[in-house]
């Protein structure tokens, strides 16, 4: 049985207004090319045979403190205090993916001057293994731990040249949350630092998985 993994690419999603009422379009994503993976269907389970590990631990990803951010509004994923601590406005704004991905119900936060920003989006039924297994697709790839959760940087372009960075954290074994950030000048600010700090401020507030 062939299992097709979602091919996701997000682009420039929104326009923010700075203090001088000038418009600047900024991208809030990292391209994610997952490709297609093949998995074989196993025969019917025999009596007494233990369940497959993937049933409770999809992709072999272990999360000691699973969260379920999909159960809350996406603009509640980053508390106001957390947004302020990373230099963003208290309130985020909804923006669905321009590529029509139903799972991509994204919330955007901008800096007070509108020059930089970060977004959060929850992707259900996806694991970090989807990224580990396709690491060769990314120019920038690094395994991380954020707020005690396994995570990965996965970017098709160099964030320090492009000014944009995406980090994906496993909220629970079969769910990931993307933090995508954009800074005006990567020579003076690391976009991945903003994405990482956004997740560090957000993860502890998410509801526990049931």
N, C-alpha and C positions, 0 to 999 in steps of 0.2 A: 504494500500500500504506500503510495507516494504522499508525503506530507509537504504541502507548499507553505513556505514561510512568507509572511507579508513583506512585500517590497515597499518601503516607506521612504518618501522624500518630502521634506517640508521646505517651504521657501519663505520669502519675505511676507509676513502675515499682517502687518499693521503699520500705521503711521502714528507717531506721537508728536505732540505739540510742545515745544519748549517754552521757556519763560518769555521769550520775545515773540511768541506766536508764529515761529517759523516751523515749517514742516520738514521732518527728516524721516525718510523711510528706513527702517532697520530690520534686519532679519533676526529671527529668534529661533534658530534651529541648527542642528547639525544634520547633514544628509545621512540617511541610514539605508544602506543597501545590504539587505540580508540574503538575497539569492534564494535558492531552493535547496532544501535538505531532503534526503531520502531516509525513510525508516521502514523496516520490515514489519509486517504484521505477524505476531506470534500465534501459534495454534491456541485453541480454546484451553482455558486453565483447567488442569486436572484437579480432582478432589484432593484436598489437603495441601495443594501447592501454595506456597506463600505468595502474596500479591507482589506485583512488580514494584520496585522502589520508586519509579517515576510517579506512581499514583499519589504519594504523599510528598515527594521531593522531586518535582519536575526538573529534568535536565541536570540532576545532581546538585542543584543549588540549595544550600542550607541557609536558612534565615532564622536566627535564634529568637528574635523578637518581631514576629510577623505583624505587619500593619495592613490595613485595607483602605487606602485613601479614595478608592472608587466609590465609597459609600457617602462621601461628602461632596459638596460643591467645589469645583476646581479652584475657585477664587478664595476658598477657605483653607487651601493647602499651605499657605504661607501666612502666619499670623502677622498682624500689623507691627508688633514689636520686632519680629524677625526681619520683616521687610526693611524697617528703619535701620536695623543693625548692619545691613549690607548696602545701605545707601539708596534704597528704593522707596517709592511712594507707598503709603500704608495700604491703599486699595488697589487691587488688580482689576483687569478688564477682560471679559470673555472674548475669545476669538477662535472659531472653529477653523480647522485646517482648510486651506484653499484647495487641497487635493481631494477633499471629500471623504476623508478617513473618519468614519463614525466614532472611532475610539479616541480621536484626537480632539477632545473638548478642552482646549488650551486656555489658560489664564495668563495674562501678561501684566507685568509690573515694570514701570519705567522709573528712571531716576528723576528727581524733581525738575532738572533742566531738560529732560527728554533726550539726553545724549546717549544714554546706555539703557539696557533693559534686560530682563530675564523672564522666562516663561516656565510653567510647569504643566505637564500633561500626563495622564495615567493611561497605560496600555495594559489591558487585561489579557490573560491567556498568552503572555509572552514571557520568556525567561532570559536571564543573562547568557545562557548557553547559546541562544540564537546569535549573540554578538561574539562570544568566544569562538564559536565554530566558523566565523567569517572574518576573523581578525585581519586577514590579508587584504580585505577590501578597504581598510582604513589607513590613511597616512599617519594619523595620530591615534594610537590605541594603547590604553593603560588600565590594568586592573587596580581598583581602589577599594577602600573601606570607608564608608561615610555614615556617621552616627551609628556605628555597629552593624551596618548592613553592607553586604557585598555590592560593588558598583563597578562601572567601567566607563572610561572616556572612549568615545568612538566617533571620530571625525574624518571625513573624506579629504578635508583640506587642513593645512597647518593653522591652528587657531592663532598663533602668534603672527601670522601673516594675514589671515582672513579676518581676524577680529571677532570671530564667532566660535562658540564651543558648545558641545552637547555632552552631558554626563547622564548615564542611566543607572538608577539604583533599584535593587530588588526590594520592593516593599514587602513581598512575600514570595515564596518559590515560583509561583506562576503569574506574577504581575510585576511590571516595572514602571517606574516614573522617570520621565525625561525632564531634566533641567537644561534649558537652552539659553545661552546668554550672548549678548552683543555689546561690544565696547567701541567707542569712536576711534581710539588710537591704541592698538595692541602694543605699541612701543612703550607706553606709559602705564598700561593696565592689562593684566592677564585675564582674558575672557573666561578661561577655565577656573580661575580663582573665584570669580563672581558666581559661576554655576555651582561650584562646590560649596561655597558659603551659603548660597540660597538653599541647597538641600540640607545642609547641616542645621540651618535655622528652621526648616520645614518639617523634617522627618519626625522629631519628637512629639509634634502636635497631632500626628495622624492617629485615627482610632485603631485600636487593636483588632486584628483579624479574628473572626469567630470560628 
